[in-house]
Amino acid sequence: MTRRLTLGIFQFLAPSGMTGGSWRHPDNTAVDFLDIEHWTTLARRFERAGFDFLFFADSYGYPELEHQVIPDAVRDAIQFPQGDPIVIVSAVAAVTERLGIVATASTMVERPQAIARRYATLDNFTKGRLGWNIVTGAGQGSSARLFGEELTPHDTRYDMAEDHVQIALKLWEGSWEPDALRLDKEGRVYADPAKVHEISHAGPYFSANGLLTVPPSPQQTPFLLQAGTSGRGKDFAARYAEGVFLAGGEVSHIAANVADIRARAAAFGRDPRAIKFVVGASFITAPTREEAEAKREEMLTLSTTENAATAYAYYTGLDLLAMDQDAPLGGGTRTELGQSNVDRFTGENGATVKTVGEILEDFRRNGVNGTTFVGTPAEIADEVEAFIEATDADGFLIQPYLTPGTYDDLIELLLPEFHRRGLHSPEYEGTTLREHFQGEGRKRLADDHPGAAFRP
Ligand SMILES: Cc1cc2nc3c(=O)[nH]c(=O)nc-3n(C[C@H](O)[C@H](O)[C@H](O)COP(=O)(O)O)c2cc1C
């Protein structure tokens, strides 16, 4: 069975790609990430190629150990530096018409009222093309320290995220009725006071009483995504996410996570098929297999074991270089930072147990998000078909190994093969991001989503 894949592009406002210090490659233009034209040029190109969305990851954190920045992070641009992606959304929106735009915001950094207002404004500016990737935050150790706070325990962060998102949903779905905006100049009614409501929320962590001060946007609630597959992360996804970003890696582990989140969603009374799973992956392609492999080898010369350890410490707080390289991490290893990147290697949910040395090599070769497809377009398309069949995922979040080389190869070589096979179409579904994911006509949050219960 062929299904139309959802294809997004993964970006940080950062100079390196997903593995090692790729900023050092002579052709790398991501070092221009602080030039606005860098983004507008890329975005136009992504839209012309028909990618469903451009995703900006984000975090205030950076790699640290023992409350000290890791020097390798600064020297070789590993998960550092990182600009604020929300400010690029307007610029990208101004030069595109169909491309979806997803920006991460952590529920640990800003209050829900601020996020609700900013995303409502941007969903209007983008004419309904905006998504929120809801995270409790990678790099939480350094992020908490930056804000002068103690590290909040992992599961508490997800309790806070639930409380946070409920306020945002109440503001988006409950404050303005969809037809509240009248714009009747002669009748002197800008908006109908009977259709604009103050919301209230008294939660354990956040409270709110009042109005969303932005009129409704085409999606009203921006499309909601989530990333993070710890047990609590999966519950959160099953309840609130419409799209889930999963790390690549072992097929059995990905398949188990997809099935687990779909089952949890059904238990919460949601349609499990409505949640779309998008897997982080890199594609290194060329007209021949030898050329593709040579490209990969070239990129690997820019990715050191030290870089891999720095990235792993960023996600988990664990110092793999200080551990026995031949021993496994051990089932039951817990971190107060990102648990998904521990569980992937300790036998949880269908994963194979790996030694510390193997984890480092995996991170060195593939970066945090796992799967790397290497080969001719036809070879990769065959592998992609098998991968989708085995995992029940819905698409890929394509990670750069080199900008713009990654995109040249994707657009010129791989997409035409995907189109030939019906794996993707250059035509956009509908005009909003929700429609790109869920089909034409589905502009608003589904009725079985908990946010729908907040409608007046
Ligand atoms: C494809 C993908 C994209 C992600 N993007 C972000 C991001 O932009 N910001 C962030 O803090 N975490 C991001 N994460 C999640 C973190 O890796 C981490 O798992 C999460 O923040 C902590 O939750 P956990 O304990 O459930 O893993 C992403 C994960 C994946 C798989």
The ligand as a Gaussian input file, in Angstrom:
#p B3LYP/6-31G(d) Opt

LIG

0 1
 C       12.421000      14.973000      15.718000
 C       12.509000      15.549000      17.085000
 C       12.517000      16.920000      17.260000
 C       12.634000      17.469000      18.535000
 N       12.649000      18.825000      18.684000
 C       12.856000      19.357000      19.916000
 C       12.972000      20.776000      20.089000
 O       12.880000      21.546000      19.141000
 N       13.195000      21.240000      21.334000
 C       13.273000      20.422000      22.423000
 O       13.474000      20.925000      23.515000
 N       13.127000      19.096000      22.290000
 C       12.942000      18.542000      21.069000
 N       12.811000      17.185000      20.930000
 C       12.619000      16.354000      22.137000
 C       13.840000      16.138000      22.940000
 O       14.699000      15.329000      22.188000
 C       13.518000      15.471000      24.279000
 O       13.193000      14.147000      24.032000
 C       12.391000      16.086000      25.043000
 O       12.440000      17.463000      25.042000
 C       12.389000      15.577000      26.487000
 O       11.327000      14.733000      26.690000
 P       11.439000      13.188000      27.018000
 O       12.004000      13.021000      28.390000
 O       10.028000      12.706000      26.913000
 O       12.362000      12.592000      26.020000
 C       12.729000      16.619000      19.662000
 C       12.707000      15.236000      19.472000
 C       12.602000      14.697000      18.209000
 C       12.589000      13.231000      18.069000

